[in-house]
Amino acid sequence: KKNINKMKTVTFIFVLLAAVCAIFAYVPPNYVPSPGRRPFPTFPGHGPFNPKIKWPYPLLR
């Protein structure tokens, strides 16, 4: 019983140390948009990938 408790204690200390090292090693990502980049168009008729639909459009072709 004494050997199991010692192993659990050593494992707990090791996991705690690994968690502290992971916290200190974490570097948050910094997203800096490039100045020449435009945002993707989100409404119809704005940009080449989002064409405006002519109204009324034919339902059957």
N, C-alpha and C positions, 0 to 999 in steps of 0.2 A: 504493500500500500504506500509506503514511504517513497519508493522509486517512481511510482506513477505520479504522485503529487509533485515531485521534483521535476519530472519531465513536462508536466503541464505548466509549471511555473517558468521553466526555461523557454518553452514554446510561446507562452504569453509575452514574456519580455522580448523575445525575438520579433514577434508580430508587431508589438508596440513600437519597437525601434524601426522596423521597416516602414510602418505607417508614418512615423515622424520624418523619416528620410524622404518619403514620397511627397509629403506636404511641403517640405523645404525645397524639393527639386522641381515642383510644379511651376511652370512659367505660363501665364495666361496668353492665349494667342491674341495678337493685335492685328485687326483687320483695317488696313488703311487703303481706301479706294484710290486707284490711280487717277490723276487729274484728267486724262484724256478719255476715260471710260464714261459712257453715258448709261443711265439706267435702262433696263429692258422696258419696252412699251407695254402698258397695261390696258389701254383702251383702244377700240377699233379705229383704224385710220391713222395710227401713229406708229411709224416705223415699217421696215420692209417685211418683218415676220408677222405682222398683225394687220392684214389688209382690211380696208373698209368694204363692207358688203353693200352692194347696190340695192336700193329698195325701190320697188318691190322685187324680190328675187324669184325666179321661176321655181316652183316646187317640183315639177316633173321635167325631165330632160329627154 
